[in-house]
Amino acid sequence: MKKIIVWAVAALFGLGAMTAEAAEVSLSGFGTLGYAQSNQSYNYERFINNNGTVKRNSILGAQADIKFTDSIGATVQGKFAPSPTSDSSWDTTLSWAFLSWRPSSDWLIRLGKQRLPLYLHSENLDVGATYDFALLPAEMYSIAPINDYIGGSIEKAWNSDLGELTLDVYAGSQTSGWRLFQRDNIPGFPTRQGAWKKPWNLKGEGIVLTLLRDEDTYRMSFHKLTNTADPGDPFYTDMSLVPAAAFGTTTGAAYVRGGLRDSADALIFTLAAEISLPKDFRLTGEYGHRQVDNFMTGLNSNGGYLALLKDIGAWTPYVSYAAIKSRSDMVDLYQAMNNNPGLSPVNSARVGGINASQRVLADSLLVYDQNTIALGTSYRLSPTQKIKFEWARTHVGVVSSFVDVPSFGNVSNRNIDVLSFSYNVVF
């Protein structure tokens, strides 16, 4: 698929070169240099700890928009940022590469690699100069393992007394993965201590309804993502032994098979609004419900945030509250596996392996139980430049898969304070 994208981009630029007299080509760029530091020694959101990091939200990108005719165009966007597959490297990746056709002013058809329309800031997710938050709340902006997909979309717009109403329908696929962090190294276990990616082969479709009314934006969406596991993926085999008490079984068995599958369906529902208030205040909020069928995981969750912002000249201070919580039975299952006291050995080697594996399998459940309050501000240096500051306190309840838990440790009922600063520019 990557080769197809490369050839498509080459074809777009080749077509643009051959039709240079007729085509209009516009180039733009964007970048963020960010720094974040926490008060904890373990990593939060992949990179943040008490040593500080520039990896959390630093990025450099460029975009080319080609207009072949009044109705046909193309867009290509690439970026240089921390690798989505490795915590130690930086990658150059292609975010967008699509052809667009506007048969009339109220219809738009796109084909190629484009942005998944999940959030209020989906389109400008990587362009920090276009919004005021120093860090977009992870409790909401991690609701899907991908931000881009390869496929097609159709958009229809209507003008009404309410405002401009837009309906987007899309379908496509993408290969990605969900990051997991394993605390302990268990001899003979198929994975090792540290961060790794669970490979996901996703196919999805969705529908998005957006209303623009004066300066306000309202959005509602529904998405279905189907994941098919790679052959041999160890956590998609029926290898796990889970405490039976977590399922409320009365069979007398201490442990039952986990019953993991080779595919899973994720249903995602979102609601979002950005509303202008008197005295230059703005209220912004997003909510996401994530339901994963056929797969035992804490990804079954509810998350979102609510933020109040105020424009004061070049300054925009804000306060926000965000939270994410996995379904209660998954939180209970995590606790049962993580706090397993062990079995009285009948076969000591076998039982020892079962007991040791419970914590590793608990890590693989991807359970979330946290909330964050943040105070921050942005300052517009110019129409194309912004600096941002933020202090955020995250409280972890039972556990949060945003945290790389220390070996043989827990982070339950702890606070993580994060200070962040960034310089953002578009050009």
C-alpha positions in Angstrom: 0.0 0.0 0.0 2.9 2.4 0.7 4.2 1.8 -2.8 0.8 2.6 -4.2 0.8 5.9 -2.3 4.3 6.8 -3.5 3.4 6.1 -7.1 0.2 8.1 -6.6 2.1 11.1 -5.3 4.6 10.9 -8.1 1.8 10.7 -10.6 0.2 13.8 -9.0 3.3 15.8 -9.2 4.0 14.6 -12.7 0.6 15.6 -13.8 1.1 18.9 -12.2 4.4 19.4 -14.0 2.9 18.4 -17.4 0.0 20.8 -16.9 2.0 23.6 -15.3 0.4 26.3 -17.4 -3.1 25.2 -16.6 -2.6 24.0 -13.0 -2.4 26.1 -9.9 0.0 24.8 -7.3 0.2 26.3 -3.8 2.7 25.2 -1.1 2.4 25.7 2.6 4.1 24.4 5.8 3.6 24.1 9.5 5.7 23.2 12.5 5.6 22.9 16.3 8.6 22.8 18.6 7.3 21.5 21.9 8.7 20.7 25.3 7.0 18.8 28.1 8.2 17.6 31.5 6.4 15.8 34.3 7.1 15.2 38.0 7.4 11.4 37.6 10.2 9.2 36.5 8.1 6.8 34.4 6.8 7.8 30.9 3.4 9.3 30.4 1.9 9.5 26.8 4.9 7.6 25.5 7.6 10.3 26.1 6.8 12.6 29.1 8.8 12.1 32.3 10.8 14.2 34.8 13.8 14.4 32.3 11.7 16.4 29.9 11.2 15.7 26.2 10.6 17.5 22.8 9.0 14.4 21.3 5.5 14.8 22.7 4.2 17.2 20.1 7.1 18.4 18.0 6.5 18.2 14.2 7.5 19.7 10.9 5.2 19.3 7.8 4.5 20.5 4.3 1.5 20.5 2.0 1.0 20.9 -1.7 -2.4 21.8 -3.1 -2.8 21.3 -6.9 -5.8 22.7 -8.8 -6.0 21.1 -12.2 -9.4 22.6 -13.1 -12.1 24.5 -11.3 -13.6 21.2 -10.0 -10.6 18.8 -9.9 -7.6 19.0 -7.5 -5.2 17.1 -5.4 -3.6 17.5 -2.0 -0.4 16.0 -0.6 0.8 16.4 3.0 3.9 15.0 4.6 5.4 15.3 8.1 8.5 14.6 10.1 7.7 13.6 13.6 8.3 10.9 16.3 7.6 7.5 14.8 4.2 6.1 15.4 5.8 2.6 15.6 8.9 3.2 17.6 9.5 5.3 20.7 13.2 5.9 19.9 13.1 7.1 16.3 11.7 9.9 14.1 10.0 9.2 10.7 8.9 11.0 7.6 5.4 9.9 6.8 2.7 10.8 4.2 -0.4 12.1 6.0 -2.5 13.0 3.0 -2.4 12.1 -0.7 -5.8 12.4 -2.3 -7.6 13.5 -5.5 -10.7 15.7 -5.1 -13.6 16.4 -7.4 -16.2 19.0 -6.8 -19.0 18.4 -9.4 -21.0 21.3 -7.9 -20.6 23.7 -5.0 -22.4 21.5 -2.6 -20.8 18.1 -3.5 -17.2 17.0 -2.8 -15.7 13.6 -3.6 -12.2 12.5 -2.4 -10.2 9.4 -3.2 -6.8 8.5 -1.6 -5.2 8.9 1.8 -7.1 11.4 3.9 -7.9 12.2 7.5 -10.4 10.2 9.6 -13.1 12.7 10.5 -13.3 11.9 14.2 -12.6 15.1 16.1 -13.3 18.9 16.0 -9.6 19.3 15.1 -9.2 16.3 12.8 -8.4 18.3 9.7 -5.8 20.5 11.5 -4.6 17.9 14.1 -0.9 18.4 13.3 -1.1 22.2 12.8 -0.7 23.6 16.4 -0.9 27.2 15.3 -4.6 26.7 14.4 -5.9 26.0 17.9 -5.2 27.3 21.4 -4.7 24.1 23.4 -1.0 23.3 24.2 -1.8 19.6 24.1 -5.1 18.2 22.7 -6.6 16.0 25.5 -5.5 12.4 25.1 -8.6 11.3 26.8 -10.5 12.2 23.6 -7.8 12.4 20.9 -6.7 8.7 21.3 -10.1 7.2 20.7 -8.9 5.5 17.5 -5.6 3.8 16.7 -5.4 5.7 13.4 -5.9 9.3 12.3 -5.6 8.7 8.5 -7.1 6.1 6.1 -6.9 5.1 2.5 -10.2 5.1 0.7 -13.0 7.4 -0.5 -15.3 10.0 0.9 -18.4 11.9 -0.2 -19.5 15.2 1.2 -22.9 16.9 0.7 -23.6 20.4 2.0 -26.9 22.3 2.5 -27.5 25.9 3.4 -30.5 26.4 5.7 -31.9 28.8 8.3 -29.9 26.9 10.9 -26.6 27.4 9.1 -24.4 25.3 6.8 -25.1 21.6 7.3 -22.6 19.0 6.0 -22.9 15.3 5.7 -19.7 13.2 5.2 -19.7 9.5 4.4 -16.4 7.5 4.1 -15.0 4.0 3.7 -11.4 2.8 3.6 -8.6 0.8 5.3 -5.3 1.3 7.0 -2.6 -0.8 8.7 -1.6 0.4 12.1 -1.2 -0.8 15.6 -2.1 0.0 19.2 0.9 0.7 21.5 1.1 -1.5 24.6 3.6 -1.4 27.4 4.6 -4.6 29.3 6.0 -4.1 32.8 7.6 -7.4 33.4 9.8 -9.8 31.4 8.4 -13.3 31.8 10.7 -16.1 30.6 9.1 -18.0 27.7 6.4 -15.4 27.1 5.9 -14.4 23.5 6.5 -10.6 24.2 9.2 -8.8 26.1 9.3 -6.0 28.7 8.9 -2.6 27.2 6.8 -0.9 24.6 5.5 -2.7 21.5 2.8 -2.5 18.9 -0.1 -4.8 18.5 -0.5 -4.9 14.7 -4.0 -3.9 13.4 -5.3 -4.2 9.9 -8.3 -1.9 9.9 -11.3 -1.5 7.6 -13.8 1.1 8.4 -16.7 3.3 7.4 -18.5 6.1 9.0 -20.9 9.0 8.8 -20.4 12.5 10.1 -22.9 15.4 10.5 -21.6 18.9 11.0 -23.5 22.1 11.5 -21.8 25.5 11.2 -23.9 28.3 12.6 -22.4 31.7 12.8 -19.2 31.1 14.8 -20.4 27.9 16.4 -19.7 24.3 15.3 -21.7 21.2 16.2 -20.7 17.7 15.2 -22.0 14.2 15.6 -20.4 11.0 14.1 -20.7 7.2 14.0 -17.8 4.9 12.9 -17.3 1.2 12.6 -13.7 -0.1 12.5 -13.1 -3.8 11.9 -9.7 -5.1 12.8 -8.2 -8.4 11.5 -5.1 -9.7 13.4 -1.9 -10.6 11.7 -1.4 -14.4 11.5 0.5 -15.6 14.6 -0.3 -12.5 16.7 0.2 -14.1 20.2 -2.6 -12.1 21.9 -5.2 -13.2 19.4 -4.8 -16.9 20.3 -6.8 -18.6 23.0 -3.7 -18.8 25.3 -4.7 -16.7 28.3 -6.0 -18.0 31.6 -8.1 -15.4 33.4 -9.4 -15.4 37.0 -12.9 -17.0 36.9 -14.1 -14.7 39.6 -13.7 -11.7 37.3 -16.6 -13.2 35.2 -18.7 -14.3 38.2 -18.5 -18.0 37.3 -19.8 -20.5 39.7 -18.3 -23.6 38.1 -15.6 -23.9 40.8 -12.8 -23.4 38.3 -10.2 -20.9 39.4 -9.4 -19.8 35.9 -11.2 -19.8 32.6 -10.0 -19.3 29.0 -9.9 -15.7 27.8 -11.3 -16.6 24.4 -9.5 -13.9 22.4 -10.4 -13.7 18.7 -8.7 -13.1 15.4 -10.9 -10.1 14.6 -12.8 -7.4 16.4 -15.3 -4.7 15.6 -15.0 -1.2 17.2 -18.0 1.0 17.2 -17.3 4.7 17.9 -19.8 7.4 18.6 -18.8 11.1 19.1 -20.5 14.4 20.0 -18.7 17.7 19.8 -19.5 21.4 20.0 -17.6 24.7 19.9 -19.8 27.6 21.0 -19.1 31.3 21.2 -20.3 33.0 24.4 -20.6 36.6 25.4 -17.6 38.6 26.6 -15.3 36.7 24.1 -15.6 33.4 25.9 -15.8 30.1 24.1 -17.0 26.7 25.3 -15.6 23.6 23.6 -16.4 20.0 24.4 -16.0 16.6 22.8 -17.3 13.2 23.9 -16.5 9.7 22.6 -18.0 6.3 23.3 -15.9 3.4 22.2 -17.3 -0.2 22.1 -15.3 -3.2 21.0 -17.1 -6.4 20.3 -15.6 -9.9 20.3 -12.5 -8.8 22.1 -11.7 -8.7 25.9 -10.3 -5.2 26.3 -10.5 -2.0 28.3 -11.0 -0.1 25.0 -14.7 -0.3 25.8 -14.7 3.2 27.3 -16.2 6.6 27.5 -14.0 9.7 27.3 -14.0 13.4 26.5 -13.3 16.9 27.7 -14.9 20.3 28.4 -12.9 23.5 28.1 -13.6 27.2 28.6 -11.5 29.7 26.7 -11.4 33.5 26.6 -9.8 35.8 24.0 -8.0 38.8 25.6 -6.2 40.6 22.9 -3.4 38.3 21.7 -3.9 36.0 24.8 -6.3 33.1 25.0 -6.2 31.5 28.5 -8.2 28.4 29.1 -9.2 25.8 31.7 -10.2 22.2 30.7 -11.3 19.0 32.3 -10.9 15.7 30.6 -11.6 12.1 31.6 -11.6 8.6 30.2 -12.9 5.4 31.9 -13.0 1.9 30.7 -16.2 -0.1 31.2 -16.5 -1.2 34.8 -16.3 -4.9 34.2 -13.0 -4.4 32.3 -11.6 -2.4 35.2 -12.6 -5.2 37.6 -11.0 -7.7 35.3 -7.8 -5.8 35.3 -7.8 -5.6 39.1 -8.5 -9.4 39.4 -5.6 -10.2 37.0 -3.2 -7.6 38.4 -3.8 -8.4 42.0 -3.9 -12.2 41.5 -2.5 -13.7 44.8 -1.5 -16.9 43.1 -2.7 -20.5 43.2 -1.7 -23.3 45.5 0.6 -25.3 43.3 -0.5 -28.7 42.0 2.1 -28.5 39.3 4.4 -25.8 40.5 6.0 -25.0 37.2 2.7 -24.7 35.4 1.1 -22.6 38.2 4.1 -20.4 38.4 3.8 -19.6 34.8 0.1 -18.9 35.1 0.6 -16.5 38.0 3.5 -14.7 36.4 1.6 -14.2 33.1 -1.4 -12.6 34.8 0.2 -9.2 35.1 1.4 -9.3 31.5 -2.1 -10.1 30.3 -3.4 -7.3 32.5 -1.2 -4.9 30.7 -2.5 -6.1 27.4 -6.1 -5.2 28.4 -5.5 -1.5 27.7 -7.6 -0.3 30.6 -8.1 3.5 31.2 -9.2 5.2 34.4 -7.9 8.8 34.6 -9.0 12.5 34.6 -7.0 15.6 33.8 -7.5 19.3 34.8 -5.4 21.8 32.8 -4.7 25.5 32.9 -3.0 27.0 29.9 -2.8 29.9 27.5 -1.8 30.7 24.0 -0.2 33.9 22.8 -0.4 35.1 19.1 3.0 36.5 18.1 1.6 37.1 14.6 -1.2 35.8 12.4 1.0 32.8 11.7 2.8 32.2 15.0 1.7 31.1 18.4 3.4 30.2 21.7 1.6 28.1 24.3 2.0 27.3 28.0 0.1 24.7 30.0 0.1 23.0 33.4 -1.9 19.8 33.7 -2.6 17.4 36.6 -3.6 13.9 35.7 -5.1 11.7 38.3 -4.8 8.0 37.6 -7.4 5.9 39.4 -7.0 2.1 39.1 -4.7 2.2 36.0 -4.2 4.1 32.8 -2.6 2.6 29.6 -1.3 6.1 28.8 1.3 5.4 31.6 4.3 3.1 31.2 4.0 1.4 34.6 7.4 0.6 36.3 8.5 -3.0 36.5 6.7 -4.9 39.2 4.9 -1.7 40.1 1.6 0.1 40.0 0.5 3.7 39.5 -2.9 3.5 41.1 -4.2 6.6 42.8 -1.4 8.8 41.7 -1.1 12.3 40.2 1.1 13.3 37.3 1.9 17.0 36.9 2.9 18.0 33.4 4.4 21.4 32.3 4.5 22.1 28.6 5.7 24.8 26.3 5.5 25.1 22.5 6.2 27.4 19.6 3.8 26.9 16.6 4.1 28.3 13.1 2.4 28.1 9.7 4.1 29.4 6.6 
